[in-house]
Amino acid sequence: MPQHCCRKSDIDPRAVVEAMLDAWTRRDLEETLGYFSDDVGYNIDLTAAEVPFAGASHGKTQLREQLQRILDIFITILRAPEIYRVSGNRVYARNHVYYLHRSSRQFYELHYRTSYVVENGLIIKGTSHYDRAKLAAFLALFSSPASVDGANARRDKRQAR
């Protein structure tokens, strides 16, 4: 769990999201999860049929699985999040990412938006918004069963340890 400088209720929502995005940019799953509430709801607005890490997660355990799938499937070459709006306890960010897809060894540039709701110094709700029209090449990475099976095999091997 991240160490906060003051009472959770006094923490600026922007600072919480900035710290979480920094941890995620560094691919530090444990620190990233420390910024989320135990009962967090998170939705990646694609379907699991489109990409294996998409859909809704409820609670930190499911979010961990969802984020771990992303780490298993991609190597992050560059991640540049930018917070562009804060409205009360809601924080909005643009994300620019260069990924290397582990199975296909293809590079992909991705732009998407995220929104977060922060209460008492923790993120209680998050959503990732994608433009499906711009995702054709990205989604094609998952059209091959070998791509998805390779990520699932890595996850299964890690869980067996």
Stockholm file with secondary structure:
# STOCKHOLM 1.0

chainA/1-161         MPQHCCRKSDIDPRAVVEAMLDAWTRRDLEETLGYFSDDVGYNIDLTAAEVPFAGASHGKTQLREQLQRILDIFITILRAPEIYRVSGNRVYARNHVYYLHRSSRQFYELHYRTSYVVENGLIIKGTSHYDRAKLAAFLALFSSPASVDGANARRDKRQAR
#=GR chainA/1-161 SS CCCCSSCGGGSCHHHHHHHHHHHHHTTCHHHHHTTEEEEEEEEESSCTTTCTTCEEEESHHHHHHHHHHHHHHEEEEEEEEEEEEEETTEEEEEEEEEEEETTTCCEEEEEEEEEEEEETTEEEEEEEECCGGGCHHHHHTTSSHHHHHHHHHHHHHHHHC
#=GC SS_cons         CCCCSSCGGGSCHHHHHHHHHHHHHTTCHHHHHTTEEEEEEEEESSCTTTCTTCEEEESHHHHHHHHHHHHHHEEEEEEEEEEEEEETTEEEEEEEEEEEETTTCCEEEEEEEEEEEEETTEEEEEEEECCGGGCHHHHHTTSSHHHHHHHHHHHHHHHHC
//
